[in-house]
Structure formats: structure tokens, C-alpha cells
Amino acid sequence: MPLYIADYLKDTRRLTPAEHGAYLLLIMEYWTAGGLPTDDTELARIIGMSAAEWKKAKPKVKVFFTADWRHGRIDKELAKSAELSSKRAAAAKQKGSNSSAIAQQLDTHAGATSQSPPLDRIGSAGAFTEGSKALVDALWKALGFASPLDIPPELSGADWRAREWERAGWTVDLVATEARKIGPGKPLTYYEKVFATSFAKRQAPLPVVEVKEAEKLTVTSHGKPRNAVVQAADNLARQLAGFDGPQRGAGEVDELRGTAGEAPGRLLSHG
């Protein structure tokens, strides 16, 4: 019995817990029996209430039913269920007929091939390989078919197609894994498209990652490290050395040496 929670709660917000219980038990009885009695004693017995309890709850529960205790929503669901059951029975009968026809065709084909095996587009029945048999067996097991009679008509011919699967390189684990993900109920072409897509992904080239070697930087220090003031002084000395004039002769050097004791003003006057 389908129970649509949102619809149920929308219609029963004002019921007490006891009235909820009475209503639910009544619609469950309705579903299993196809209807309800109109006698209050029988109704009270169905929901497990005393006559007084049922008399109190009845006005709130009765609004969901017609005067003769019919329920429109459940009647529609019962009709849907009956129609579905009828369709399933017809499908099962058709499947049995198809299976018998296929078995008869195979028997006839086997008798014919014992004399002169005809070839169709993919070969004769005797040309099934162990690999193709393993592939189609993996499909049946993954979809939950224990017997050939359980195989639906939309999957007929899979044993023939399995030869092409083997030639394409599909594996048993690929067929079993993908079929288990999909489940039964799809046509054979749908499964084959999924198998082909999965196989293509497996055959895709692996990603290539280029790893560059890290550059190494070697720092060499001569002597003890100098502080910033000393370093700045060295830099200034090198800059001043660039302003030195041409190399002086010995006489000029002596003259400078002779003026070493003179006053600062005299040294400046000599330039």
C-alpha cells in the first residue's frame, strides 16, 4: 500500500494520536480487504478500540470516507495495483512464450548445424568461445538471472553479441561491474553503450606530469661577515678610488711628503 507522507500529513494535522491510529488501521484494513464494514462494532474491533473510544474518535475519522465507508484515494491505488499485476502476469506469460520459442529455434538450429552449419554475419552457433561464454555469463549473474528462462526478451541475442565484446577487448570484470551498477530492466544496446564507454575510459592514456629539477644556488662567503657600516665604508672607498688622478711621479710624491707637516690650509692650497 503506497503511503504519500506529505499528502497524509496535510490532511490529518488536526487528528489526535488515537485518531491517527484509528485512521491508519482502517485504511490498512481497506487495502488488504478491498473495503470496510459499516457496522461500528466491527470497525471498533478492527482498530482495537472500545465502543466508547470509537464513538469519540469516529466523527474525526469518518470525514475521510464516504457515507458507506468507501475511500476514493485507496480505490484508485487498488485499481493501479490490479492493472500493474495484470501487466506483470502478461509479461511473464510472454516471456515464457519467447523463451520456449528461442529454445525451439536453438534445437532446430543445432540439428541443422550437425549436418551443414550455416554461417550468419558473426559465425555459427558452434563458434561461441570460452571467452564470449564467460562474458555473457557475467552479464546474467550481475543482473540476477539464475536461469535462462529468467532472461527477458530485450536481452535475447546477448550470447551472440558477446563474441563481439570479446573481439573488442572487453573483460569479464568490466561487464560484471557495469551491469551490476545499472541493474536489470534496460535493453541490450543500453548495456553495450555503457560497456563501451567504460572500456574507452580504461584505455585512455595516463596523465603525464613533468617534474622540473629544482635550481641550486650556492653562496660562498670569504672571511668573517662584516657589519653594514664596514661594508658601506668599503663601498665608498672603492668609489673614491675611481676618482684618483693619474699616477704621480717620485718628485711630486716627495713634495707631498714634505708638506705633510704644514697646516691644513697650506695642504688645501697645494691642491
Beta strands, then each sheet from edge to edge (+ up, - down):
end
